[in-house]
Every structure is written in C-alpha cells, then in structure tokens.
Amino acid sequence: MKKGLMFGAALLAALGFGTAQAGEVDVTGRKVLVAYYSYSGNTKAVAEAIHAKVGGDLFEIKAEGTYPAEYRPMTEQAKREILSGFRPKLTTSVPDMEQYGVIFIGSPNWWGTITPQVSSFLESYDFAGKTVVPFITHGGGGRQRTIADMTNQCKGCTVVQDGWQGYGNETDDLDDWLDKLTK
Ligand SMILES: Cc1cc2nc3c(=O)[nH]c(=O)nc-3n(C[C@H](O)[C@H](O)[C@H](O)COP(=O)(O)O)c2cc1C
C-alpha cells in the first residue's frame, strides 16, 4: 500500500502537477484506481500485476451483453459493435470517482482500438483534471489506435501516451515501465 502511495505521488509530480498535488495523495492510498475490462483474462492479469505494484483500488469494468462462444463469430460481433459506436450499459460502477487522481485504465486491443465496454466507462464519469494511464494487451498488433482513441474519448483528462502495451498477459517489462513513469 505504501509503495502505491509513493508511486501515485511520484507519478503526479513526474507529470508536472507539482509537489502540492503530489502531497494531496492521501495516506490511505485511495487516490489510485486500476480499472480494466478483460474478456479472456489477459488484461485482468496485467491489471492485477499493476495493482500489486501501485496499490490503490482495483476495479473490473463489466457490461450487459454476451458474445458467441466461438472465436470468429465473437470477433465479428465485436467488430460490428465497434464500427457502429455501440456503448454497452455498464453493470459495475465506481462508487466515488471523485477521490481518485490517477486512474490506470486497461483494455484489450480489439480491432485496433479499445473495447466498447471501456468506451462506455470513459463516457460514464467526469475525468476532468484526472490523469489516465492506459494499459493495453494485444495479440501482436501492439497499441495501434487504442491510446489515441482513449485520449479522444476521455474528455478533460490527461492521458499518458506512453501507456503499457504487452502481448497477451506478459508482464516481463512491467516494473521497468512503472519505474519510468515515475521518473
Ligand atoms: C474481438 C477481438 C479483436 C481483437 N483484435 C486484435 C487486434 O486488432 N490486434 C491485436 O493485436 N490483437 C487483437 N485481439 C487479441 C487481443 O487483443 C488479446 O488477446 C488480448 O490480450 C485479450 O485480452 P483479454 O484476455 O483481457 O480479453 C483481438 C481479440 C478479440 C477477442
């Protein structure tokens, strides 16, 4: 927990928010939120690894709707949803978003972008003045448009462009990435 506090404070400072804001990271560490959507578990695993390192609160983005069990029809449905700008209704909510200053948001790369569930999440809260740190898992394509789209959809927030991108659930360089974020 303490590590998480220090991380949050250091990140705020590193992002140019100055020491005053850094000092506002309270002693309970509840200013850092690690939120994620995961369909098949990879992004969840990375979220848990980030949370273990930075502390704060862990939150799973869940939404209404189901996907076909078979992979190809599943990906086709996801493609239709993305192309139509579909925003599923969320079934989990963050009780008090106000308290967080730094929010890690995790999404799988779906067709080069973030998932509709993550888009719904971004459009459901006021992130003005908050710092968003994306983390993306992919199947070989890298981040593609994910972080750019997250930036466009997150109104009023600061999105760290050097977010995490990792193949599947690999976390080998995660510590390095987190350390660099704070420098
Ligand atoms: C609908 C769908 C679309 C995908 N599109 C891409 C893609 O465009 N580029 C890519 O690198 N990986 C793509 N993938 C692979 C996922 O990004 C990758 O497996 C990810 O780690 C899954 O995260 P999860 O287990 O948290 O759901 C896609 C997977 C699905 C299910």
The ligand as an SDF file (V2000), in Angstrom:
LIG
                    3D

 31 33  0  0  0  0  0  0  0  0999 V2000
  -12.6850   -9.2170  -30.8000 C   0  0  0  0  0  0  0  0  0  0  0  0
  -11.1900   -9.2560  -30.7330 C   0  0  0  0  0  0  0  0  0  0  0  0
  -10.4460   -8.4460  -31.5700 C   0  0  0  0  0  0  0  0  0  0  0  0
   -9.0440   -8.4380  -31.4710 C   0  0  0  0  0  0  0  0  0  0  0  0
   -8.3400   -7.5850  -32.2880 N   0  0  0  0  0  0  0  0  0  0  0  0
   -6.9980   -7.5090  -32.1440 C   0  0  0  0  0  0  0  0  0  0  0  0
   -6.2450   -6.5890  -32.9210 C   0  0  0  0  0  0  0  0  0  0  0  0
   -6.7760   -5.8270  -33.7490 O   0  0  0  0  0  0  0  0  0  0  0  0
   -4.8890   -6.5340  -32.7350 N   0  0  0  0  0  0  0  0  0  0  0  0
   -4.2630   -7.3490  -31.8140 C   0  0  0  0  0  0  0  0  0  0  0  0
   -3.0480   -7.2650  -31.6790 O   0  0  0  0  0  0  0  0  0  0  0  0
   -4.9480   -8.2350  -31.0590 N   0  0  0  0  0  0  0  0  0  0  0  0
   -6.2970   -8.3320  -31.1940 C   0  0  0  0  0  0  0  0  0  0  0  0
   -7.0130   -9.2100  -30.4150 N   0  0  0  0  0  0  0  0  0  0  0  0
   -6.3000  -10.0210  -29.4030 C   0  0  0  0  0  0  0  0  0  0  0  0
   -6.4630   -9.4120  -28.0110 C   0  0  0  0  0  0  0  0  0  0  0  0
   -6.1030   -8.0300  -28.0030 O   0  0  0  0  0  0  0  0  0  0  0  0
   -5.5680  -10.0850  -26.9680 C   0  0  0  0  0  0  0  0  0  0  0  0
   -5.7580  -11.4660  -26.9890 O   0  0  0  0  0  0  0  0  0  0  0  0
   -5.8370   -9.5320  -25.5850 C   0  0  0  0  0  0  0  0  0  0  0  0
   -4.7240   -9.7990  -24.7500 O   0  0  0  0  0  0  0  0  0  0  0  0
   -7.0880  -10.0990  -24.9420 C   0  0  0  0  0  0  0  0  0  0  0  0
   -7.2650   -9.5350  -23.6800 O   0  0  0  0  0  0  0  0  0  0  0  0
   -8.2550  -10.1820  -22.6000 P   0  0  0  0  0  0  0  0  0  0  0  0
   -7.7980  -11.5960  -22.3330 O   0  0  0  0  0  0  0  0  0  0  0  0
   -8.1120   -9.3200  -21.3890 O   0  0  0  0  0  0  0  0  0  0  0  0
   -9.6480  -10.1350  -23.1450 O   0  0  0  0  0  0  0  0  0  0  0  0
   -8.4000   -9.2710  -30.5260 C   0  0  0  0  0  0  0  0  0  0  0  0
   -9.1600  -10.1240  -29.7220 C   0  0  0  0  0  0  0  0  0  0  0  0
  -10.5320  -10.1200  -29.8190 C   0  0  0  0  0  0  0  0  0  0  0  0
  -11.3280  -11.0360  -28.9280 C   0  0  0  0  0  0  0  0  0  0  0  0
  1  2  1  0
  2  3  1  0
  2 30  2  0
  3  4  2  0
  4  5  1  0
  4 28  1  0
  5  6  2  0
  6  7  1  0
  6 13  1  0
  7  8  2  0
  7  9  1  0
  9 10  1  0
 10 11  2  0
 10 12  1  0
 12 13  2  0
 13 14  1  0
 14 15  1  0
 14 28  1  0
 15 16  1  0
 16 17  1  0
 16 18  1  0
 18 19  1  0
 18 20  1  0
 20 21  1  0
 20 22  1  0
 22 23  1  0
 23 24  1  0
 24 25  2  0
 24 26  1  0
 24 27  1  0
 28 29  2  0
 29 30  1  0
 30 31  1  0
M  END
$$$$
